[in-house]
Amino acid sequence: MSEGGQVRKGGSSQDEVDEVEQTTTETDETAKDLLDDVDELLDEIDDVLEENAEEFVRGYVQKGGQ
């Protein structure tokens, strides 16, 4: 008796290969879309940090100079 799942005899059919290739292509496209979204979000965060950092430094210099 075989343990651990199904046992297949023979090689993969062309339909199975095509399905795997299509799934891989869809996954690659989804990953690229997600990476683009992450890049945009990081750019926004960077912009906010630059603005807030300038304000923080201005406030710190003013308080330190008093």
N, C-alpha and C positions, 0 to 999 in steps of 0.2 A: 504494500500500500504506500502511495506517495504522500508525503507530508509537505505543507507549506504552499499550497496553491494548485493551480491548474497545470497540467502537463500538456504541451502542444507537440504534435508530431508534424514534421515537415517544416518548410520555410515560410516566411511571411508572404502573404499575397500582395499583389501590386496595390490593391485597394487599401490595405493596412499601411503600406509605405506612403501612399499619397495622403492618407489621413494624418499621419505623423508629420509629414512635411507641411501640410496646411496648418496644423496646430502650431508647429514651430514658427511659421511665418506670422501667424496671428499673434503669438506670444512676443515675437521680436518687435512687431509694430506697437503692441501695447506697452512694452518696456521702453521703446523710444518715446512714445507719447508721455509716459510717466516721467522720464528723465527730463524732457522739455519742461514739464510742469514744475518739477523740482528746481530746475535752473532758474525759471522765472521767479519762483518763490524766494530762492536764495538771493537773487538780484534785488528784490523788494526789501528783504531783511537787511541787506548790505546798505541800501539807501537810507533806511530808517536808522540804522546804527551810526552811519556817518553824521546824520543830522543831530541825533541825540548826543553823540560823543562831543560834537562842537559845543553844544549847550552845556554839557557837563563840565567841560574844561573851562568855559567862560565863567560859570558859577563858581568853580573851585578857585580860579585865579582871583576873582573878586573877593571871596571870603578870605582867602589866604593873605591878600594884600591889605586887609582892614586892620 
